[in-house]
Amino acid sequence: MDRLVTKKKYAVIVTTYGEVEGVTIRSLWPSSRKILRAVTRQIVHIPEALIYFIADYRSTKHYFKWKSNRYNSSLLAINRAQTERLASLLALSDNVIFETVEITVLDAYYFVQPYLEETLQKLRFQYDGFVVVPMIPVESAFSCGVACQMVSEAYGDSAFLQVRVLRKLWDDARLHQLYTDYLFEQLSPVFRQHRELKVGLVLVIHGTLVTDRFGEPPALFTGLPETIAFFDAMKSIILKDPENIFYDVRQGCINHSRGGVWTSDTIEKALYDFKSEEYDGVVMFPYGFFADNSETEFDSRKKLDEAGFPFSQYIRCINDAPSFGKWLASKVLEGITTLNKLQCTIN
């Protein structure tokens, strides 16, 4: 009789910032406070007494802006769909790792419930290990680096043996090609039918600090070299593609206003330069996010619309595209395999 194998149990946690659904001023308060404590405080000193005042001000501002524009965030719905697709793909996988491992796929968030740090703590003794999947390709202290911070706070020195956070997702040639194929698949027929048009592409990404308030290199990990390298790789593969219709590709960074000097290649600059150079049309694609959110489908898209080009198109984030799901599943399997091998070696 074959000996029964006791399988290890791993949890895969798909995570991102998270944005409030069913927006009210009261529902925005907790999220705003967590953002200030987890992100803003890394670059600007904010006394604890001011946290509530600033958070309440920001919440009120966001509430009226979103309500007046009838905007509702789709981020959580998209992330849940991504989580479900990933779970389905992993369940269908014939990877040899499943001979000894069971996987549960969950979603959690930095700034809305279910919170990532609470999920990690609650499930700590129910699973042999965790693979955390940040849905932002370039890590920094302001983006998926938040996940690393929360893992470190929850697990301390044992984190390396129990949790693997997927990193350097941006530095994968398969993602570059997947993005490029998706971009041209989504391109409006208008641009293909009128090849005489001078069309530019804005690749949108979250910006980062270049120098701190004192003009010095920031002490925290900003992801600046990675952001530059990711853009260079994407620009190169897009312009070389046989389907390419773009005269040029520009970086469009989304910046904050505090903490020092941020990346200069902003969305506003890219649109202004294209307008000055008499481009007929502009396409915008947020390649720095795996899921649409208020910064992409609301703020960035609004800037494109207001630029007033004769021809323009906003191409949504990769979201729950089937090709993206397959790629993400392969990255998760790599992460599980690596963590499992490490645990087997140590134990």
C-alpha positions as a printed NumPy array, in Angstrom:
array([[  0.   ,   0.   ,   0.   ],
       [  1.299,   3.448,  -0.887],
       [  2.238,   5.564,   2.076],
       [ -0.007,   8.613,   2.479],
       [  1.755,  11.924,   1.927],
       [  0.911,  14.749,   4.294],
       [  0.82 ,  17.8  ,   2.094],
       [  2.11 ,  21.185,   3.148],
       [ -0.426,  23.987,   3.143],
       [  0.451,  27.319,   1.549],
       [ -1.625,  30.473,   1.229],
       [ -1.226,  32.772,  -1.766],
       [ -2.262,  36.345,  -0.897],
       [ -3.01 ,  38.7  ,  -3.788],
       [ -2.566,  42.208,  -2.422],
       [ -2.597,  45.862,  -3.384],
       [ -3.411,  49.251,  -1.848],
       [ -7.141,  48.82 ,  -1.813],
       [ -9.688,  51.595,  -2.245],
       [-13.011,  52.143,  -0.519],
       [-16.173,  50.799,  -2.142],
       [-19.479,  52.525,  -1.414],
       [-17.737,  55.805,  -0.673],
       [-18.753,  57.915,   2.319],
       [-16.602,  60.355,   4.26 ],
       [-16.726,  58.043,   7.283],
       [-15.667,  54.989,   5.241],
       [-12.685,  56.912,   3.843],
       [-11.295,  57.91 ,   7.262],
       [ -9.607,  54.592,   8.252],
       [ -8.031,  54.221,   4.809],
       [ -6.637,  57.762,   4.822],
       [ -5.156,  57.294,   8.29 ],
       [ -3.436,  54.034,   7.329],
       [ -1.97 ,  55.668,   4.199],
       [ -0.52 ,  58.496,   6.262],
       [  0.994,  56.106,   8.799],
       [  2.318,  53.502,   6.352],
       [  3.465,  55.66 ,   3.425],
       [  3.442,  59.426,   3.957],
       [  5.256,  59.253,   7.302],
       [  8.215,  57.641,   5.557],
       [  9.039,  60.903,   3.798],
       [  7.36 ,  63.646,   5.876],
       [  7.317,  64.036,   9.657],
       [  3.686,  64.099,  10.778],
       [  2.933,  64.375,  14.499],
       [  0.407,  61.799,  15.681],
       [ -1.969,  64.598,  16.683],
       [ -2.158,  65.758,  13.06 ],
       [ -2.855,  62.322,  11.573],
       [ -6.583,  62.547,  12.213],
       [ -6.881,  66.138,  11.009],
       [ -5.023,  65.506,   7.729],
       [ -6.782,  62.179,   7.132],
       [-10.193,  63.729,   7.667],
       [ -9.351,  66.597,   5.311],
       [ -8.164,  64.192,   2.604],
       [-11.214,  61.98 ,   3.062],
       [-13.57 ,  64.907,   2.648],
       [-11.683,  66.126,  -0.422],
       [-11.769,  62.691,  -2.081],
       [-15.413,  62.218,  -1.22 ],
       [-16.577,  65.396,  -2.933],
       [-14.267,  64.899,  -5.932],
       [-15.428,  61.334,  -6.556],
       [-19.087,  62.048,  -5.875],
       [-19.184,  65.127,  -8.118],
       [-17.696,  63.065, -10.939],
       [-19.828,  59.986, -10.138],
       [-16.709,  57.896,  -9.75 ],
       [-16.637,  54.577,  -7.91 ],
       [-13.376,  52.686,  -7.577],
       [-13.204,  49.336,  -9.375],
       [ -9.909,  48.309,  -7.749],
       [-11.267,  45.805,  -5.232],
       [-13.623,  44.209,  -7.755],
       [-10.739,  43.799, -10.205],
       [ -8.407,  42.398,  -7.546],
       [-11.037,  39.889,  -6.457],
       [-11.493,  38.811, -10.095],
       [ -7.726,  38.447, -10.446],
       [ -7.658,  36.361,  -7.271],
       [-10.418,  34.066,  -8.538],
       [ -8.75 ,  33.611, -11.925],
       [ -5.426,  32.817, -10.254],
       [ -7.078,  30.264,  -7.976],
       [ -8.737,  28.573, -10.969],
       [ -5.514,  28.411, -12.969],
       [ -3.551,  26.972, -10.045],
       [ -6.288,  24.395,  -9.418],
       [ -5.962,  23.224, -13.045],
       [ -2.17 ,  23.098, -12.963],
       [ -0.401,  19.748, -13.321],
       [  2.809,  21.102, -11.768],
       [  4.664,  18.438,  -9.779],
       [  4.658,  20.69 ,  -6.703],
       [  1.006,  19.788,  -6.106],
       [  2.013,  16.231,  -5.239],
       [  3.236,  17.559,  -1.891],
       [  1.56 ,  20.955,  -1.521],
       [ -1.98 ,  22.353,  -1.155],
       [ -2.733,  25.993,  -2.007],
       [ -5.394,  28.458,  -0.911],
       [ -5.639,  31.78 ,  -2.766],
       [ -6.87 ,  34.852,  -0.869],
       [ -7.048,  38.614,  -1.328],
       [ -5.976,  41.249,   1.221],
       [ -5.136,  44.946,   1.168],
       [ -2.837,  47.554,   2.678],
       [ -5.427,  50.229,   3.404],
       [ -8.882,  48.592,   3.438],
       [-10.221,  45.381,   4.955],
       [ -9.287,  42.585,   4.918],
       [ -5.93 ,  44.087,   5.926],
       [ -2.788,  42.286,   4.805],
       [ -0.993,  42.466,   8.161],
       [ -4.05 ,  41.142,  10.027],
       [ -4.515,  38.331,   7.5  ],
       [ -0.884,  37.261,   7.923],
       [ -1.204,  37.252,  11.707],
       [ -4.549,  35.457,  11.773],
       [ -3.459,  32.681,   9.417],
       [  0.086,  32.338,  10.705],
       [ -0.403,  28.943,  12.356],
       [ -2.872,  27.582,   9.791],
       [ -0.374,  27.421,   6.926],
       [  3.195,  26.253,   6.443],
       [  4.02 ,  29.295,   4.352],
       [  2.749,  32.263,   2.392],
       [  3.412,  33.708,  -1.045],
       [  2.444,  37.388,  -1.182],
       [  1.646,  38.722,  -4.652],
       [  1.773,  42.555,  -4.88 ],
       [ -0.234,  43.784,  -7.849],
       [  2.235,  46.545,  -8.731],
       [  5.247,  45.517, -10.838],
       [  7.917,  47.921,  -9.504],
       [  8.63 ,  47.676,  -5.795],
       [  9.402,  50.728,  -3.687],
       [  8.689,  52.008,  -0.195],
       [  5.54 ,  53.614,  -1.622],
       [  4.097,  50.61 ,  -3.46 ],
       [  4.552,  46.861,  -3.028],
       [  7.386,  47.591,  -0.604],
       [  4.555,  48.192,   1.862],
       [  3.891,  44.45 ,   1.702],
       [  7.504,  43.692,   2.645],
       [  7.237,  46.123,   5.55 ],
       [  4.051,  44.452,   6.827],
       [  5.561,  40.969,   6.46 ],
       [  8.643,  42.051,   8.401],
       [  6.542,  43.54 ,  11.191],
       [  4.368,  40.421,  11.408],
       [  7.108,  37.756,  11.225],
       [ 10.372,  39.435,  12.179],
       [ 13.491,  37.343,  11.596],
       [ 11.463,  34.264,  10.64 ],
       [  9.918,  35.988,   7.625],
       [ 12.454,  34.591,   5.134],
       [ 11.477,  31.023,   6.041],
       [  7.702,  31.494,   6.15 ],
       [  6.828,  34.191,   3.609],
       [  7.957,  34.916,   0.081],
       [  6.954,  38.269,  -1.43 ],
       [  7.144,  38.182,  -5.23 ],
       [  9.64 ,  40.822,  -6.368],
       [ 11.12 ,  42.236,  -9.565],
       [  7.987,  41.392, -11.511],
       [  8.869,  44.301, -13.809],
       [ 12.127,  42.593, -14.822],
       [ 10.562,  39.745, -16.775],
       [ 10.771,  39.636, -20.568],
       [  7.548,  37.604, -20.635],
       [  5.675,  40.48 , -18.982],
       [  7.173,  42.982, -21.445],
       [  5.919,  40.92 , -24.396],
       [  2.556,  40.246, -22.739],
       [  2.089,  43.983, -22.166],
       [  3.061,  44.799, -25.744],
       [  0.682,  42.233, -27.233],
       [ -2.139,  43.46 , -24.984],
       [ -1.476,  47.097, -25.917],
       [ -1.768,  46.477, -29.649],
       [ -4.756,  44.148, -29.227],
       [ -6.63 ,  46.921, -27.398],
       [ -5.635,  49.672, -29.816],
       [ -8.566,  51.433, -31.503],
       [ -9.023,  50.598, -35.231],
       [ -8.96 ,  54.352, -35.89 ],
       [ -5.223,  54.446, -35.298],
       [ -4.615,  51.46 , -37.577],
       [ -6.794,  52.829, -40.362],
       [ -5.106,  56.224, -40.34 ],
       [ -1.395,  55.515, -40.371],
       [ -0.747,  59.095, -41.413],
       [ -1.642,  60.291, -37.903],
       [  1.205,  61.339, -35.639],
       [  0.447,  59.353, -32.48 ],
       [  2.246,  59.249, -29.145],
       [  2.042,  56.792, -26.275],
       [  2.105,  57.714, -22.573],
       [  3.064,  54.859, -20.269],
       [  1.694,  55.703, -16.824],
       [  3.453,  54.613, -13.63 ],
       [  3.642,  55.774, -10.041],
       [  6.507,  58.242,  -9.694],
       [  9.067,  58.219,  -6.921],
       [ 11.462,  60.44 ,  -5.003],
       [ 14.68 ,  61.525,  -6.688],
       [ 16.04 ,  63.624,  -3.797],
       [ 14.728,  64.298,  -0.303],
       [ 13.795,  67.676,   1.17 ],
       [ 17.464,  68.469,   1.706],
       [ 18.527,  67.654,  -1.843],
       [ 20.126,  64.366,  -0.805],
       [ 19.437,  60.845,  -2.09 ],
       [ 16.476,  59.464,  -0.096],
       [ 17.311,  57.109,   2.752],
       [ 14.407,  54.798,   1.886],
       [ 14.173,  52.456,  -1.101],
       [ 12.542,  54.461,  -3.891],
       [ 12.722,  52.06 ,  -6.843],
       [ 13.994,  54.855,  -9.111],
       [ 16.541,  52.772, -11.109],
       [ 13.933,  50.025, -11.502],
       [ 11.311,  52.516, -12.711],
       [ 13.714,  53.883, -15.328],
       [ 14.83 ,  50.422, -16.464],
       [ 11.233,  49.188, -16.754],
       [ 10.272,  52.131, -18.959],
       [ 13.355,  51.743, -21.155],
       [ 12.608,  48.051, -21.679],
       [  8.954,  48.689, -22.537],
       [  9.704,  51.603, -24.859],
       [ 12.249,  49.53 , -26.755],
       [ 10.021,  46.483, -27.286],
       [  6.986,  48.588, -28.269],
       [  8.849,  50.666, -30.859],
       [ 10.421,  47.535, -32.375],
       [  7.124,  45.641, -32.619],
       [  5.823,  45.066, -36.203],
       [  2.423,  46.407, -35.077],
       [  3.874,  49.686, -33.796],
       [  2.097,  52.891, -34.887],
       [  3.671,  55.261, -32.335],
       [  6.084,  58.04 , -33.244],
       [  7.363,  58.15 , -29.671],
       [  6.762,  56.727, -26.201],
       [  6.94 ,  58.915, -23.084],
       [  6.943,  58.102, -19.378],
       [  4.001,  59.539, -17.418],
       [  4.666,  59.545, -13.688],
       [  2.041,  60.088, -10.986],
       [  3.764,  62.042,  -8.214],
       [  3.026,  63.221,  -4.7  ],
       [  3.703,  66.807,  -3.68 ],
       [  5.665,  66.336,  -0.446],
       [  8.933,  64.841,   0.707],
       [ 11.364,  66.291,  -1.831],
       [ 11.874,  66.246,  -5.598],
       [  9.879,  63.628,  -7.484],
       [ 10.369,  62.152, -10.955],
       [ 10.171,  64.882, -13.59 ],
       [  8.674,  62.87 , -16.465],
       [  5.077,  63.39 , -15.417],
       [  1.818,  62.746, -17.24 ],
       [  1.319,  66.493, -17.552],
       [  4.755,  66.962, -19.141],
       [  4.243,  64.111, -21.612],
       [  0.874,  65.473, -22.734],
       [  2.186,  69.04 , -22.93 ],
       [  5.194,  67.97 , -25.016],
       [  3.046,  65.922, -27.399],
       [  0.731,  68.911, -27.815],
       [  3.675,  71.257, -28.431],
       [  5.083,  68.863, -31.012],
       [  1.714,  68.839, -32.821],
       [  0.785,  65.216, -32.33 ],
       [ -2.614,  64.249, -33.748],
       [ -3.357,  61.67 , -31.11 ],
       [ -2.247,  60.135, -27.829],
       [ -2.782,  56.687, -26.343],
       [ -2.409,  56.216, -22.587],
       [ -1.619,  52.867, -20.95 ],
       [ -0.963,  52.485, -17.186],
       [  1.739,  49.833, -17.292],
       [  2.86 ,  50.56 , -13.723],
       [ -0.287,  48.999, -12.242],
       [ -1.819,  45.552, -12.661],
       [ -5.298,  46.855, -11.776],
       [ -7.158,  50.051, -12.556],
       [ -7.673,  52.406,  -9.623],
       [ -8.519,  56.037,  -8.905],
       [ -5.047,  57.164,  -9.971],
       [ -5.351,  55.519, -13.386],
       [ -8.952,  55.292, -14.568],
       [ -9.989,  58.57 , -12.903],
       [ -7.067,  61.019, -12.429],
       [ -4.852,  59.965, -15.35 ],
       [ -7.693,  59.382, -17.785],
       [ -9.177,  62.764, -16.906],
       [ -5.88 ,  64.469, -17.755],
       [ -5.866,  62.732, -21.141],
       [ -9.436,  63.827, -21.864],
       [ -8.732,  67.4  , -20.81 ],
       [ -5.645,  67.575, -23.057],
       [ -8.035,  67.771, -26.013],
       [ -6.198,  65.794, -28.681],
       [ -8.242,  65.145, -31.859],
       [ -7.706,  61.423, -31.301],
       [ -7.111,  59.796, -27.931],
       [ -7.562,  56.442, -26.221],
       [ -7.196,  55.216, -22.672],
       [ -6.262,  51.527, -22.554],
       [ -7.184,  49.972, -19.234],
       [ -4.681,  48.19 , -17.012],
       [ -4.027,  44.54 , -17.744],
       [ -6.626,  43.724, -15.013],
       [ -8.   ,  40.169, -15.352],
       [ -6.87 ,  39.493, -18.929],
       [ -6.437,  35.703, -19.435],
       [ -2.85 ,  36.048, -20.674],
       [ -1.911,  38.013, -17.568],
       [ -3.517,  35.411, -15.329],
       [ -1.426,  32.635, -16.887],
       [  1.775,  34.629, -16.459],
       [  0.928,  35.475, -12.853],
       [  0.178,  31.826, -12.084],
       [  3.62 ,  30.878, -13.389],
       [  5.249,  33.48 , -11.111],
       [  3.297,  32.19 ,  -8.12 ],
       [  4.369,  28.619,  -8.852],
       [  7.984,  29.774,  -8.998],
       [  7.537,  31.459,  -5.62 ],
       [  5.911,  28.413,  -4.002],
       [  8.582,  26.093,  -5.368],
       [ 11.39 ,  28.32 ,  -4.087],
       [  9.835,  28.659,  -0.621],
       [  9.135,  24.918,  -0.399],
       [ 12.716,  24.035,  -1.364],
       [ 14.083,  26.48 ,   1.202],
       [ 11.928,  25.011,   3.966],
       [ 12.895,  21.445,   3.013],
       [ 16.575,  22.39 ,   3.048],
       [ 16.408,  24.124,   6.442],
       [ 14.207,  21.501,   8.057]])
